[in-house]
Amino acid sequence: MDKATPFSQEKLNEIFKILPKNPERVISRESRNLEFKESFGWKSLPKYLKTCASFANTKGGYIVYGIANRPHKLIGLTGANLKLFEGIDPAKLAMYFNEHFSPEMIWDIQEYELSGRSYGLLYVHESQDKPVVCTKNAEQELKEGDIYYRYRGRSQRIKYPELRSILDYKRESEQRLWMRHLTQIAKIGVKDTGIFDLQTGQVTGTEGAFLIDESLLSQLSFIKEGEFFETKGRPTLKLIGSIKSIKGGLPIIGQKQIIRSKGIRIGDIVLAFLNNLKIDDPTEYIKQICFESTGFLPVYYFMHRSGFNKDKTIGLIEKVISRSQSKNKLLERLQEQKTQYLKLSLSNTPAAVKRRTYVEQAKKKGIPLDLGNQEINYCLKGLRTLTPEEVKRLSDYICDTLRTWFNKHYASGDGVLADNLRRTICWVDEALYMEGLE
């Protein structure tokens, strides 16, 4: 897990990966770094703490509140449960963590909205000082002296092989750290070396000791790990986080807060375009296409909304870190200016005749909305033969028709219908907004 970005869009997409045939369920399974909880409540806090400690002793992980177990249904947090999660006092939660476990666990908390539902996420970072040990009993879940570890989808007392591995790694890490310090001391010289105690603020050297005065704090930069580096010839120290003064002049890191964000998925992207929504940050919709299962989604509408031309949009997309092939497909569409336009066939094959029939109905705004899947496919391919001028003239009607079919058939229809819907929507987007954004 990336310590710096536990709630990046890519990681949220992996957690909330939707089952194509059932948008109410997620594909993700509980694992060594993921656990689902249907609700949130303080009475279950010992269970949460046990899971958190097991994550800290392995590779870190997420507890997601609002997803049912077996099957993993997206239900979200509602009512009292949502109020409890939103009302979490990070300072109180940190107190519970530190009261029951040592050394301290590092964690982050997030509220995530997806498709109108709210979910809570608690992420625990992998501990840099393993093992994290339980220091206080709590009901039947926590036992003083126990060390918890994550085994696939379960949190339990650590077994000997994993404990031995942790202790061996800890010993090797301490040896490396000693060698690093001794090497630095040797370079500087024993007489010119001082020791800075990050806990007390005291600096001790061969000539005595001193405390960093409060008046100097605003002139210093600190780094949490205590790594010195050179800035304009002067040694400085940087602490990541906000600095506040307390008695004695020592810095503390600012309080944690619940981060709130809203998820964007295929439905949001398509319907924002079809409904001509005035969204707050259209570039987020462009970036989200890079994480979806397809690159054939409307993009020019969001470029138009954000005032981005082709080159600026390509630069934006290239900076997105995504393993999905959709990113490459989207770049290809923009770089080569490929469109989903189809040339109208004048042949007398049944398929060509049906497409021409639906084109004429579209021009008269008379397409039946209750068509079967195969007929919708003929109609969609017919709509892709309309010229940009015809699409602009019929834009409101076409968008209404596509919105109706998308809402009714996209989630439940077969792959062919879903693909035709996306490509037709792309062509409408291209016809309406591509010109002038090259």
C-alpha positions, 0 to 999 in steps of 0.5 A: 500500500502507498502510505502517502495516498491510501485514498487515491482514486485508483485504490478506491476503484479497486475496493468499490469494483462493481459486479457488471451484472449487478451494480449493487454488489462489489467484486472485491473480496475480504483479504489480507488488506481489506475487511467489510463491515455492514455498519459502524458502532462504538460497541464493536470498537474492540473488533475494529481495533483488533483488525487494525492491529493485524493490518499494522502488523502485516502490510496495512489495510482498510476497514470499509463500513457500509458493505454487507458480508456474503454477498458483498452488497453496497448498502451504505451507512444510513441513519444513526450509523452514518451520524456515528461515523460522521461524528467520530472525534479523531482525538477520541479514536486516537486515544482508544488506539493508544490506550489498547496498543503500543507502539502507536498505529498510524491511520487515516479516515475517509467518508466516501460517497458513491451513487448516492450512498455514503461509506466509511473507510478506516485505513491503517498503515503498516507499522514501521516498529513491529510488532504492535502489541495489545496492552489492555484487555477489552471484552473477549476480543483483546487480550493484553500481551497478544499480537494480532496478524492478518491471515487472508480474510481473518485477524487472529493471534500471530503464529510463530513463523510470522512472529519470528519473521517480524523479530528478525526484520526488526533486528536487521533494521536496527543494525542497519540504522546503527550502521547508518548513524555510525557512518554519519558520525564518522563523516562529521567527526565525534566532536562535531556531532550532536544528538537531537531527541525528537521526544524532548526537543533536547540537543546533546553534544560534546559541549553540553545540551540545549532546547530549541526555543519556541521563537525559532520554530517558525524559522525551522522546517522539520521532517518526521523521520528526522532526516537532515538535508542541506538547504542553501548551505544550512542544515535544516529539519522538516516535519511533515504536517502543521506545526503548533506551539505548546508549552516548552516550545515543542512542535506537535502535528495537527489533528486528524480530520475525516476526509470527505470525497465523492466517487465518480463512475461510468454512470456519473460520467455518462449522465453528466454529459447527457444531462448537460450538468454544470459540474464543479470539477470537470477534470476529475471526470476526465481523469476517472475515465482512465480508471474505468473498464472502457475508454469509450466514454464522453470526454469532449464535453468535460474538456469544453467545461474545463476550457482544456484543449487537446494538448492540455487534456493529454498532459492531464491524462498522462499524469494519471497513474493507472494500470487500466488500458482505458487510459491508453485508449483515451489517449489514442482517441485524443491523439489520433482524433478518432471518432465513432462516426459510421458511414451510412450503408446504402446496401439492401442487407436487412441490417442496413435497411433497419439502420436507415429506417431508424435514422429516418425515425430519429430525424422525425423524433419518432424512435420507439423507446420500447425496442428490444435489445437487437433493435436498439443495436440497429438503431444505435449504429444508425445514430452513429451515421448522423452528421455533426450538423444533424446531431446538433439539430437533434441533440436534445432528442437524441440525448433524451433517448440515449439517457432512457436506454442507458438507465434501462439497459446498460447495467442489465444488457449484454456486452454488445448492447453496452458497447454500442451505447457507449460508442453512440454516446461518444459520437454524440459527444464528439459531434457536439464538442470536438470541434474547436478543441483540437 
